[in-house]
Amino acid sequence: MTTFERIKQTAKERGLTLNQLNDTAKLKNNIIYSWKNKTPSAENLSKVADVLGVSVDYLLGNTDDMHANKKSDNVINLDEALSDKGVIMEFQGKELSDKAKRGILEILNLIDGDEE
């Protein structure tokens, strides 16, 4: 199965047309269709994989595991992130101040204390 065929099949399983996938991944018009005969760039393939919720390796046919080689480090330690003044966090497009981050951390500590 080619990369194009695998993308088409996975999109169909997700209830997406290739045009919808193309738009959601914010790619140039009909670029996915060009992959019938051309090799997609790594950047564009990564965008498609993210929209479909699969790994690039899966789309390339290197594995049948949809999530192979997906980053397992998606875990965010809120205690560290909220305490670290160097970490930039945003909410609704605005950067959280250190004061706001401390407030969130205090709320989480209160909630954690209530569960005991």
Residue pairs with C-beta under 8 A, 6 or more apart in sequence:
1 9
1 61
2 36
2 61
3 35
3 39
3 40
3 45
3 59
3 60
3 61
4 32
4 35
4 36
6 58
6 59
6 60
6 61
7 18
7 21
7 32
7 35
7 48
7 52
7 59
8 18
10 52
10 54
10 58
10 59
10 66
11 17
11 18
11 20
11 21
11 52
14 52
14 53
16 24
16 51
16 52
18 32
18 33
19 30
21 32
21 48
21 51
21 52
22 29
22 30
22 31
22 32
24 51
25 44
25 47
25 48
25 50
25 51
26 47
27 44
27 47
27 48
31 40
31 44
32 40
32 48
40 48
42 56
45 56
45 59
45 60
46 56
48 59
49 55
49 56
49 58
49 59
52 59
53 66
54 66
54 67
55 63
55 65
55 66
55 67
55 68
55 69
55 70
56 69
57 63
57 68
57 69
58 64
58 65
58 66
58 67
58 68
62 68
63 69
78 104
78 105
78 108
79 105
79 108
80 87
81 87
81 89
81 101
82 89
82 101
82 102
82 104
82 105
82 108
83 101
83 105
85 98
88 95
89 95
89 96
89 101
90 96
96 104
